[in-house]
């Protein structure tokens, strides 16, 4: 009995150590999953038909405002895309991504802001995978419509390659991110997966499996949007 008690105590004492050993990159992925779950639980949130037509989803938790001479914003999050040559499979292992911008037309007022970006066509997805992308210049971006019944065939939605949403102070809305940039966070991906990998190798080429810290995000997407409902012809362009 005494030995059993000692074993239980040892395991209990070890648990905080395991938690402390969790890396910043793993925590970031876990936060992405939690933030996306909370946003999908918003009744008047991201339209389901838009999510079902998205090729990729980018989640950037807690973007913070800073000021060093000029206003700016930065955040760290993750991207996952549907697998398969034409984005028709299950959701991929996530790659860590960064959002950066300066004077991009909105004020966060000192509050942390969460962002979700929907990448709406293969051209936008491939552009983001291959290089640093400036929204509004390299990839057409627009504030996403919200509400479960929002029309997905409006001109602004049909023209956009990336639809952007924000949540701050409990409020959820579409928001313009034109002028900000998206790029792969190479050093963070190396720490997460243990070797140098590009975002394309992680997300599109399937060179790694889904880490435990990314399972909530990927599982939620597989549940919420298991099938790509985009026009099949558009996926092959």
LOPA-961926 format. One record per residue (C-alpha): x, y, z. Coordinates in steps of 0.1 Angstrom, whole numbers, plus 2048, in hexadecimal, padded with zeros to 3 digits. Layout:
<nodes>
<node><xx>X</xx><yy>Y</yy><zz>Z</zz></node>
...
</nodes>
This chain:
<nodes>
<node><xx>800</xx><yy>800</yy><zz>800</zz></node>
<node><xx>81C</xx><yy>817</yy><zz>809</zz></node>
<node><xx>82E</xx><yy>810</yy><zz>7E8</zz></node>
<node><xx>80E</xx><yy>818</yy><zz>7D5</zz></node>
<node><xx>80A</xx><yy>839</yy><zz>7E7</zz></node>
<node><xx>82E</xx><yy>842</yy><zz>7DF</zz></node>
<node><xx>828</xx><yy>83A</yy><zz>7BA</zz></node>
<node><xx>809</xx><yy>850</yy><zz>7B9</zz></node>
<node><xx>81B</xx><yy>86C</yy><zz>7CA</zz></node>
<node><xx>838</xx><yy>869</yy><zz>7B1</zz></node>
<node><xx>821</xx><yy>86B</yy><zz>793</zz></node>
<node><xx>80E</xx><yy>889</yy><zz>7A2</zz></node>
<node><xx>82F</xx><yy>89C</yy><zz>7A8</zz></node>
<node><xx>83A</xx><yy>894</yy><zz>784</zz></node>
<node><xx>81B</xx><yy>8A2</yy><zz>774</zz></node>
<node><xx>825</xx><yy>8C7</yy><zz>778</zz></node>
<node><xx>847</xx><yy>8BE</yy><zz>769</zz></node>
<node><xx>836</xx><yy>8B0</yy><zz>74A</zz></node>
<node><xx>821</xx><yy>8CF</yy><zz>747</zz></node>
<node><xx>83F</xx><yy>8E5</yy><zz>74B</zz></node>
<node><xx>852</xx><yy>8D2</yy><zz>730</zz></node>
<node><xx>836</xx><yy>8DA</yy><zz>716</zz></node>
<node><xx>846</xx><yy>8F1</yy><zz>6FD</zz></node>
<node><xx>839</xx><yy>914</yy><zz>6F3</zz></node>
<node><xx>832</xx><yy>906</yy><zz>6D0</zz></node>
<node><xx>81C</xx><yy>8EA</yy><zz>6DE</zz></node>
<node><xx>809</xx><yy>903</yy><zz>6F4</zz></node>
<node><xx>804</xx><yy>919</yy><zz>6D6</zz></node>
<node><xx>7F4</xx><yy>8FC</yy><zz>6C3</zz></node>
<node><xx>7DE</xx><yy>8F3</yy><zz>6E1</zz></node>
<node><xx>7D2</xx><yy>917</yy><zz>6E3</zz></node>
<node><xx>7CA</xx><yy>917</yy><zz>6BE</zz></node>
<node><xx>7B3</xx><yy>8F9</yy><zz>6C4</zz></node>
<node><xx>7A2</xx><yy>909</yy><zz>6E2</zz></node>
<node><xx>79D</xx><yy>92B</yy><zz>6D1</zz></node>
<node><xx>78E</xx><yy>91B</yy><zz>6B2</zz></node>
<node><xx>777</xx><yy>906</yy><zz>6C7</zz></node>
<node><xx>76B</xx><yy>925</yy><zz>6D9</zz></node>
<node><xx>766</xx><yy>938</yy><zz>6B9</zz></node>
<node><xx>753</xx><yy>91C</yy><zz>6A9</zz></node>
<node><xx>73C</xx><yy>91B</yy><zz>6C7</zz></node>
<node><xx>731</xx><yy>93F</yy><zz>6C1</zz></node>
<node><xx>70D</xx><yy>93E</yy><zz>6B4</zz></node>
<node><xx>711</xx><yy>95A</yy><zz>69B</zz></node>
<node><xx>735</xx><yy>951</yy><zz>691</zz></node>
<node><xx>747</xx><yy>944</yy><zz>673</zz></node>
<node><xx>72D</xx><yy>938</yy><zz>659</zz></node>
<node><xx>72E</xx><yy>912</yy><zz>655</zz></node>
<node><xx>72B</xx><yy>914</yy><zz>62F</zz></node>
<node><xx>74A</xx><yy>929</yy><zz>62D</zz></node>
<node><xx>75E</xx><yy>912</yy><zz>644</zz></node>
<node><xx>753</xx><yy>8F5</yy><zz>62E</zz></node>
<node><xx>761</xx><yy>907</yy><zz>60F</zz></node>
<node><xx>782</xx><yy>910</yy><zz>61F</zz></node>
<node><xx>7A2</xx><yy>8FE</yy><zz>615</zz></node>
<node><xx>7B6</xx><yy>90A</yy><zz>633</zz></node>
<node><xx>7AF</xx><yy>919</yy><zz>655</zz></node>
<node><xx>7C8</xx><yy>92F</yy><zz>668</zz></node>
<node><xx>7C3</xx><yy>935</yy><zz>68D</zz></node>
<node><xx>7D7</xx><yy>951</yy><zz>69E</zz></node>
<node><xx>7CF</xx><yy>954</yy><zz>6C3</zz></node>
<node><xx>7D6</xx><yy>974</yy><zz>6D7</zz></node>
<node><xx>7E4</xx><yy>98C</yy><zz>6BE</zz></node>
<node><xx>7F3</xx><yy>9A9</yy><zz>6D1</zz></node>
<node><xx>7F8</xx><yy>9CD</yy><zz>6C8</zz></node>
<node><xx>81A</xx><yy>9DD</yy><zz>6CD</zz></node>
<node><xx>827</xx><yy>A00</yy><zz>6C6</zz></node>
<node><xx>84B</xx><yy>A08</yy><zz>6BE</zz></node>
<node><xx>849</xx><yy>A28</yy><zz>6AB</zz></node>
<node><xx>82C</xx><yy>A1A</yy><zz>696</zz></node>
<node><xx>80F</xx><yy>A04</yy><zz>69E</zz></node>
<node><xx>811</xx><yy>9E0</yy><zz>697</zz></node>
<node><xx>803</xx><yy>9BE</yy><zz>69E</zz></node>
<node><xx>812</xx><yy>99B</yy><zz>6A1</zz></node>
<node><xx>805</xx><yy>978</yy><zz>6A9</zz></node>
<node><xx>80F</xx><yy>954</yy><zz>6A7</zz></node>
<node><xx>7F8</xx><yy>938</yy><zz>69E</zz></node>
<node><xx>7F3</xx><yy>91B</yy><zz>686</zz></node>
<node><xx>7E6</xx><yy>911</yy><zz>664</zz></node>
<node><xx>7D6</xx><yy>8F0</yy><zz>65A</zz></node>
<node><xx>7C9</xx><yy>8E7</yy><zz>637</zz></node>
<node><xx>7B4</xx><yy>8CB</yy><zz>629</zz></node>
<node><xx>7CA</xx><yy>8B0</yy><zz>61C</zz></node>
<node><xx>7CB</xx><yy>8A0</yy><zz>5F9</zz></node>
<node><xx>7D6</xx><yy>8AE</yy><zz>5D8</zz></node>
<node><xx>7B6</xx><yy>8C3</yy><zz>5D4</zz></node>
<node><xx>7AF</xx><yy>8CA</yy><zz>5F9</zz></node>
<node><xx>794</xx><yy>8AF</yy><zz>5FC</zz></node>
<node><xx>7A2</xx><yy>89B</yy><zz>619</zz></node>
<node><xx>7A3</xx><yy>89D</yy><zz>63F</zz></node>
<node><xx>7B4</xx><yy>8BB</yy><zz>650</zz></node>
<node><xx>7DA</xx><yy>8BA</yy><zz>651</zz></node>
<node><xx>7F4</xx><yy>8BD</yy><zz>66C</zz></node>
<node><xx>7F7</xx><yy>8E1</yy><zz>676</zz></node>
<node><xx>815</xx><yy>8F8</yy><zz>66E</zz></node>
<node><xx>81D</xx><yy>915</yy><zz>684</zz></node>
<node><xx>817</xx><yy>937</yy><zz>674</zz></node>
<node><xx>81D</xx><yy>95C</yy><zz>67C</zz></node>
<node><xx>807</xx><yy>97A</yy><zz>676</zz></node>
<node><xx>819</xx><yy>99B</yy><zz>675</zz></node>
<node><xx>80D</xx><yy>9BE</yy><zz>66B</zz></node>
<node><xx>812</xx><yy>9E3</yy><zz>66F</zz></node>
<node><xx>7F7</xx><yy>9FE</yy><zz>66F</zz></node>
<node><xx>7DE</xx><yy>9E6</yy><zz>660</zz></node>
<node><xx>7BF</xx><yy>9F9</yy><zz>666</zz></node>
<node><xx>7B2</xx><yy>9ED</yy><zz>688</zz></node>
<node><xx>7B9</xx><yy>9F4</yy><zz>6AC</zz></node>
<node><xx>7BA</xx><yy>9D8</yy><zz>6C5</zz></node>
<node><xx>7B8</xx><yy>9F0</yy><zz>6E2</zz></node>
<node><xx>7D1</xx><yy>9DD</yy><zz>6F7</zz></node>
<node><xx>7BB</xx><yy>9BE</yy><zz>6F6</zz></node>
<node><xx>7C6</xx><yy>99C</yy><zz>6EA</zz></node>
<node><xx>7B4</xx><yy>992</yy><zz>6CA</zz></node>
<node><xx>7AF</xx><yy>970</yy><zz>6BB</zz></node>
<node><xx>7AE</xx><yy>96C</yy><zz>695</zz></node>
<node><xx>7A0</xx><yy>950</yy><zz>67F</zz></node>
<node><xx>7A8</xx><yy>952</yy><zz>65A</zz></node>
<node><xx>797</xx><yy>93C</yy><zz>63F</zz></node>
<node><xx>7AB</xx><yy>936</yy><zz>620</zz></node>
<node><xx>791</xx><yy>932</yy><zz>605</zz></node>
<node><xx>7A2</xx><yy>924</yy><zz>5E6</zz></node>
<node><xx>7C0</xx><yy>910</yy><zz>5DC</zz></node>
<node><xx>7D2</xx><yy>92E</yy><zz>5CD</zz></node>
<node><xx>7D1</xx><yy>940</yy><zz>5EF</zz></node>
<node><xx>7DB</xx><yy>920</yy><zz>601</zz></node>
<node><xx>7F9</xx><yy>919</yy><zz>5EB</zz></node>
<node><xx>804</xx><yy>93D</yy><zz>5EC</zz></node>
<node><xx>804</xx><yy>93D</yy><zz>612</zz></node>
<node><xx>816</xx><yy>91C</yy><zz>613</zz></node>
<node><xx>832</xx><yy>927</yy><zz>5FC</zz></node>
<node><xx>83B</xx><yy>94A</yy><zz>609</zz></node>
<node><xx>836</xx><yy>967</yy><zz>620</zz></node>
<node><xx>815</xx><yy>976</yy><zz>615</zz></node>
<node><xx>808</xx><yy>999</yy><zz>619</zz></node>
<node><xx>7E2</xx><yy>999</yy><zz>61C</zz></node>
<node><xx>7D1</xx><yy>9B0</yy><zz>603</zz></node>
<node><xx>7EF</xx><yy>9B0</yy><zz>5EC</zz></node>
<node><xx>7FC</xx><yy>98C</yy><zz>5E7</zz></node>
<node><xx>7DA</xx><yy>97D</yy><zz>5F2</zz></node>
<node><xx>7B8</xx><yy>98D</yy><zz>5EF</zz></node>
<node><xx>7AA</xx><yy>990</yy><zz>613</zz></node>
<node><xx>789</xx><yy>99C</yy><zz>620</zz></node>
<node><xx>776</xx><yy>99E</yy><zz>641</zz></node>
<node><xx>762</xx><yy>97E</yy><zz>644</zz></node>
<node><xx>73C</xx><yy>980</yy><zz>647</zz></node>
<node><xx>72F</xx><yy>971</yy><zz>667</zz></node>
<node><xx>70F</xx><yy>95F</yy><zz>670</zz></node>
<node><xx>706</xx><yy>93B</yy><zz>66A</zz></node>
<node><xx>6F1</xx><yy>944</yy><zz>64C</zz></node>
<node><xx>708</xx><yy>95F</yy><zz>63D</zz></node>
<node><xx>709</xx><yy>95C</yy><zz>617</zz></node>
<node><xx>728</xx><yy>94C</yy><zz>609</zz></node>
<node><xx>722</xx><yy>957</yy><zz>5E6</zz></node>
<node><xx>725</xx><yy>97D</yy><zz>5EA</zz></node>
<node><xx>73E</xx><yy>98F</yy><zz>5D4</zz></node>
<node><xx>756</xx><yy>997</yy><zz>5F1</zz></node>
<node><xx>757</xx><yy>972</yy><zz>5FC</zz></node>
<node><xx>75B</xx><yy>965</yy><zz>5D8</zz></node>
<node><xx>778</xx><yy>97D</yy><zz>5D1</zz></node>
<node><xx>78A</xx><yy>977</yy><zz>5F2</zz></node>
<node><xx>7A6</xx><yy>95E</yy><zz>5F6</zz></node>
<node><xx>7A7</xx><yy>963</yy><zz>61B</zz></node>
<node><xx>78A</xx><yy>96C</yy><zz>632</zz></node>
<node><xx>793</xx><yy>97A</yy><zz>654</zz></node>
<node><xx>782</xx><yy>97A</yy><zz>676</zz></node>
<node><xx>78A</xx><yy>987</yy><zz>698</zz></node>
<node><xx>77F</xx><yy>983</yy><zz>6BC</zz></node>
<node><xx>788</xx><yy>99E</yy><zz>6D6</zz></node>
<node><xx>777</xx><yy>9A7</yy><zz>6F7</zz></node>
<node><xx>75E</xx><yy>98C</yy><zz>6F1</zz></node>
<node><xx>753</xx><yy>99B</yy><zz>6CF</zz></node>
<node><xx>756</xx><yy>987</yy><zz>6AF</zz></node>
<node><xx>757</xx><yy>997</yy><zz>68D</zz></node>
<node><xx>765</xx><yy>997</yy><zz>66A</zz></node>
<node><xx>783</xx><yy>9AE</yy><zz>668</zz></node>
<node><xx>79B</xx><yy>9BB</yy><zz>64E</zz></node>
<node><xx>7BF</xx><yy>9B0</yy><zz>651</zz></node>
<node><xx>7CB</xx><yy>9C0</yy><zz>630</zz></node>
<node><xx>7EF</xx><yy>9CA</yy><zz>633</zz></node>
<node><xx>7F9</xx><yy>9AF</yy><zz>64C</zz></node>
<node><xx>80E</xx><yy>992</yy><zz>642</zz></node>
<node><xx>80D</xx><yy>96C</yy><zz>648</zz></node>
<node><xx>82C</xx><yy>957</yy><zz>649</zz></node>
<node><xx>837</xx><yy>934</yy><zz>654</zz></node>
<node><xx>848</xx><yy>935</yy><zz>676</zz></node>
<node><xx>865</xx><yy>91F</yy><zz>66D</zz></node>
<node><xx>878</xx><yy>91F</yy><zz>68E</zz></node>
<node><xx>858</xx><yy>916</yy><zz>6A1</zz></node>
<node><xx>850</xx><yy>8F9</yy><zz>689</zz></node>
<node><xx>873</xx><yy>8EC</yy><zz>68D</zz></node>
<node><xx>86E</xx><yy>8EC</yy><zz>6B3</zz></node>
<node><xx>84C</xx><yy>8DC</yy><zz>6B0</zz></node>
<node><xx>855</xx><yy>8C0</yy><zz>698</zz></node>
<node><xx>87A</xx><yy>8BC</yy><zz>6A0</zz></node>
<node><xx>888</xx><yy>8C3</yy><zz>67D</zz></node>
<node><xx>887</xx><yy>8DE</yy><zz>662</zz></node>
<node><xx>867</xx><yy>8DC</yy><zz>64F</zz></node>
<node><xx>855</xx><yy>8F5</yy><zz>639</zz></node>
<node><xx>830</xx><yy>8FD</yy><zz>63E</zz></node>
<node><xx>82A</xx><yy>8EC</yy><zz>61D</zz></node>
<node><xx>83B</xx><yy>8CC</yy><zz>628</zz></node>
<node><xx>827</xx><yy>8CB</yy><zz>648</zz></node>
<node><xx>805</xx><yy>8D5</yy><zz>63A</zz></node>
<node><xx>804</xx><yy>8CA</yy><zz>616</zz></node>
<node><xx>81E</xx><yy>8AE</yy><zz>613</zz></node>
<node><xx>815</xx><yy>89C</yy><zz>634</zz></node>
<node><xx>839</xx><yy>897</yy><zz>63F</zz></node>
<node><xx>82F</xx><yy>897</yy><zz>664</zz></node>
<node><xx>811</xx><yy>88A</yy><zz>678</zz></node>
<node><xx>7FA</xx><yy>89F</yy><zz>68D</zz></node>
<node><xx>80B</xx><yy>8A7</yy><zz>6AF</zz></node>
<node><xx>7F7</xx><yy>8A1</yy><zz>6CE</zz></node>
<node><xx>7F5</xx><yy>8C6</yy><zz>6D5</zz></node>
<node><xx>7E4</xx><yy>8CC</yy><zz>6B3</zz></node>
<node><xx>7CA</xx><yy>8B0</yy><zz>6B5</zz></node>
<node><xx>7AF</xx><yy>8C5</yy><zz>6C4</zz></node>
<node><xx>7B0</xx><yy>8DE</yy><zz>6A7</zz></node>
<node><xx>7B2</xx><yy>8C4</yy><zz>68C</zz></node>
<node><xx>798</xx><yy>8AE</yy><zz>69B</zz></node>
<node><xx>780</xx><yy>8CB</yy><zz>69F</zz></node>
<node><xx>784</xx><yy>8D4</yy><zz>67A</zz></node>
<node><xx>77F</xx><yy>8B0</yy><zz>670</zz></node>
<node><xx>75F</xx><yy>8B0</yy><zz>684</zz></node>
<node><xx>752</xx><yy>8D2</yy><zz>67A</zz></node>
<node><xx>75C</xx><yy>8D1</yy><zz>655</zz></node>
<node><xx>764</xx><yy>8AD</yy><zz>64A</zz></node>
<node><xx>75E</xx><yy>8B4</yy><zz>625</zz></node>
<node><xx>769</xx><yy>8CF</yy><zz>60D</zz></node>
<node><xx>74A</xx><yy>8DD</yy><zz>5FD</zz></node>
<node><xx>75C</xx><yy>8F4</yy><zz>5E5</zz></node>
<node><xx>754</xx><yy>8F1</yy><zz>5C0</zz></node>
<node><xx>76A</xx><yy>8D3</yy><zz>5B5</zz></node>
<node><xx>774</xx><yy>8E5</yy><zz>595</zz></node>
<node><xx>782</xx><yy>902</yy><zz>5A9</zz></node>
<node><xx>797</xx><yy>8EB</yy><zz>5BE</zz></node>
<node><xx>7AA</xx><yy>8DF</yy><zz>59F</zz></node>
<node><xx>7B2</xx><yy>902</yy><zz>591</zz></node>
</nodes>
